[in-house]
Amino acid sequence: MFNVTKWIKSKLSIEEQSYFSKYILPDFPFDNRDYDARKNAIESAQKTRKDETSAVAPLLPRIRAQVHFRYNPNKTSTRDYKQTNNRCEKQL
């Protein structure tokens, strides 16, 4: 509701605000950002992402090598195909 109210006050004229005010819930006497549960949830999510990244990071050189091992032959064959195709078209 905080973001909706903020958007309405910044984007709508006074007349439009008064019209839409009947469709908006009243302001709550509290804000969820004041509670520790929100902070704990954000920290927990950040820790989970960091742990998952840390688990993959040591494998990145092997993954990169495997990608290049598969990519390079494909790139070479595609280049050779295009060159051959261009030569054939020129001969026609």
N, C-alpha and C positions, 0 to 999 in steps of 0.2 A: 504494500500500500504506500510505503514511503516513496518508492520510485514512481508510482502512478501519480500520486499527488504532486510530486516535484515536476513531472512531465506536464501535467495539466496547467500548473501555475506558470511554467516557462513558455508553453507553446500556444495557449489559448487566450483569447481576449477575455475581458471581465464579463461580458455578456455570455460568452460560451461557457465560462467557468460556472456562472450562476445557473445556467441551464443544465449542465452535466452534474452539478453538485448533488442532485437528488438520486443519481445513480451510483454515487461513490460511497463506499463504506466510511463510517466516521474514523477519525484518527484513533489509534490504539494508545493507551496510556503507557505503553512500554515499547521498546525496540529490541528485536531479537539480537542485535549486535551488542547489547549490553550484557549478554549472558555468556558464561564460560563454555557452554556446550558448543556454540558456534566456533569459538576459537579452537577447542579441542578437536572438532571435526575437521577443520581446515588443516591443523597441524598433523593429524593422523593421515589425511589424504596426501599431504606433502611427503611425509615419511614413507608411505607406501610407494609413491612414485620414485622416490630416491632409492629405496631398496630394490625396486624392480630394475631401475637403470643401472645400479651397481652390479646386479647379477649379470647383465648383458654386456657391460663395458669390457670385461676381460676377453670376451669372445669376438669383439669387433674386428681385430686384425684378421682372424680366421675367416670371418664372414666376408670381409672385404676381399680377401684373396680368392675365396670361392666365387664371389660375384665376378671378379675380373677373369678368372679361369673360364667361366661360362660365357662372359660377354665378349671377350676378345675374338674367339673363333667365329662367333656370330657376326661381329662387326667386319671381320676380314671377308667372310663369305658374302655378306651384303655388298661390300665395296667391290669385290671381284665380279659379282653378278651385274652391278650397275655399269662397270667398265665394259664388260662383255656385251651387254645390251646396247650400250652407246656405240661400240664398234660395229655391231650388226646393223644398227639403224643407219649408220653412215654408209655402209656398203650397199644398202638397198637404195 
